C-alpha cells in the first residue's frame, strides 16, 4: 500500500494499493537514498507535476495525433484510475477509500467515468433479456 498524505498540515493520510513492481522501485530508491523513513520518496510541487503532465500529454499527442490529449488534467487521471477499478468490479466504497473521496456522492458526481466496453459487456450478461 502507498501512503498518500492529504495535507502537509495534518497527520491525515489514505493508503492505496500499488503494483508490486512500483513498490519494489520505491523501496529500492529509499534504500539507495539512505534518507529518514518519514521523508517522502517523491516530494514535488504541483507546478512540477503540471509540467510533467504537459510533457507527457504533448508526447502522446505527437505519437497518436489525437487532439484530446491537449485537454487531459489531473482529475482525468483520477477518473480513469477510479473507473478502471470499478470496471474490474472493485466495490465503489473501497474505490472511494483508496482514492480519498469522502463520500460516494462526490465520487459519483465528479469522478466516475464511462466503464470499459468489457465491463459493460460483463454487466449486460447479468441481465437475461439484453
Steps between C-alpha positions, in 0.01 A plus 500: 500500500617851423439762769382832356489797736192715444666812634841597627323684783314196636589147595217362286582260218348232283652178376452365153627180337779520245650243264773284657762626253433860603527405868837337429621810316394725788674279755816491286508878463448535875787259572738673259419849632555394858253767611290503818200266483249783541641699208293477179653297217362751251445856613406728214291810460169520319678715243750220432219246469326727249821527295542120503142456392530758223813329368335157506181618330703691238694181427177299476350761267808474276485120494123454460396824326192488728406859594328385819841477670508881509221499759616233747535614862560352844132426552495303175774276639309448825179435308672244274661327798171483690302386197758227429458372855121503472523327161702228673206464742669663801234618746420872454549573870845340491586715196387805698720399791807435284446817298439726796141595420303577814169371373350297219292792365812712437663208323196426287436867415854599407734206445315204363570459130355273235573133558703306250320305226607178674344609830181606324486165319550313830215696659265440203559126540346523848167597345331223303298722269794711374 
